[in-house]
Amino acid sequence: MRVCTAEDAAQLLAALEPDDQVPYALAFYAGLRRAEISSLAWHDVDLDGFRLHVRKSKSEVGTDRRPPIAALRPILRAAWMGHGQPADGPVSAVPERPAVGLDRRPPRRAAR
């Protein structure tokens, strides 16, 4: 497995459309999972305090955490302003589960 550097992440994000940058930036810089990204609302984002509030996570340890967003802040601010500075609503329109056929797990083998 290869982990990308901050420079790699910045290059990948720069190649995306602004709305597509948000979910990837949340994953790269804040370590959020797909379900955490899809449930993140604007009231969970504190742009002035440089924090997110992850209210619900896959694990108990990840629930109710507040990761820092310094590297992520410019992307979130641009998205917030581009959407009319909403007080609430989803930060990113990311489905919780990938469409059929796009799941990266290999198919299960039938038991013999």
C-alpha positions in Angstrom: 0.0 0.0 0.0 1.3 3.5 -0.9 0.5 6.5 1.3 0.5 9.8 -0.5 2.5 12.8 0.8 1.0 16.2 1.4 2.4 17.3 -1.9 0.9 14.3 -3.7 -2.5 15.1 -2.1 -2.3 18.7 -3.1 -1.6 17.7 -6.7 -4.4 15.2 -6.8 -6.8 17.8 -5.3 -5.7 20.5 -7.8 -6.7 18.2 -10.7 -10.3 17.9 -9.5 -13.3 20.2 -9.9 -13.9 22.4 -6.8 -17.0 20.4 -5.6 -15.1 17.1 -6.1 -12.1 18.4 -4.0 -14.2 18.5 -0.8 -14.7 14.8 -0.1 -11.1 13.9 -1.0 -9.7 16.7 1.0 -11.8 15.6 4.0 -10.3 12.1 3.6 -6.7 13.2 3.0 -6.4 16.0 5.6 -8.9 15.1 8.3 -8.9 11.3 7.9 -12.6 11.0 7.5 -14.2 7.8 6.2 -16.9 7.8 3.5 -19.8 7.6 5.9 -18.3 10.4 8.1 -18.0 12.6 5.0 -21.5 11.9 3.8 -23.0 12.8 7.3 -20.9 15.9 7.8 -23.1 19.1 7.9 -22.0 22.7 7.7 -23.0 23.2 11.4 -20.2 20.7 12.1 -17.6 22.9 10.5 -15.9 25.6 12.5 -13.9 27.5 9.9 -12.8 30.2 12.4 -11.8 27.6 15.0 -10.1 25.4 12.5 -12.1 22.3 13.6 -14.6 19.8 12.4 -17.1 18.0 14.7 -17.4 14.3 13.7 -20.6 13.4 15.5 -20.9 9.8 14.5 -18.3 7.3 13.4 -17.8 3.7 12.5 -16.1 3.2 15.9 -16.8 4.5 19.4 -13.4 6.0 19.5 -14.0 8.0 16.3 -17.4 9.3 17.4 -17.6 12.9 18.8 -14.1 13.8 17.7 -12.9 17.2 16.5 -10.0 16.9 14.0 -8.1 20.0 13.0 -8.6 21.4 9.5 -5.7 23.9 8.9 -4.7 22.3 5.6 -8.3 21.7 4.6 -9.7 25.1 5.6 -9.2 26.9 2.2 -11.0 24.2 0.3 -13.9 24.1 2.9 -14.1 27.9 2.9 -14.3 28.0 -0.9 -17.0 25.3 -1.0 -19.0 27.1 1.8 -18.8 30.4 0.0 -19.6 28.7 -3.4 -22.8 27.3 -1.9 -24.0 30.6 -0.5 -22.5 30.3 3.0 -25.1 27.8 4.3 -25.7 27.5 8.0 -26.6 23.8 7.6 -27.0 21.0 5.1 -24.4 18.5 3.7 -20.8 19.6 3.2 -20.4 17.1 0.4 -22.7 15.0 -1.7 -20.9 11.7 -1.3 -22.9 8.5 -1.3 -22.3 6.3 1.8 -21.8 3.2 -0.4 -20.3 3.1 -3.9 -22.5 2.2 -6.8 -22.8 -1.5 -7.6 -19.7 -2.6 -9.5 -17.5 0.2 -8.1 -16.8 -1.4 -4.8 -13.1 -2.2 -4.7 -13.5 -5.4 -2.7 -13.0 -8.6 -4.7 -16.1 -10.7 -5.2 -16.7 -13.5 -2.7 -16.0 -17.0 -3.7 -18.7 -19.6 -3.3 -18.1 -22.1 -0.5 -17.4 -25.6 -1.8 
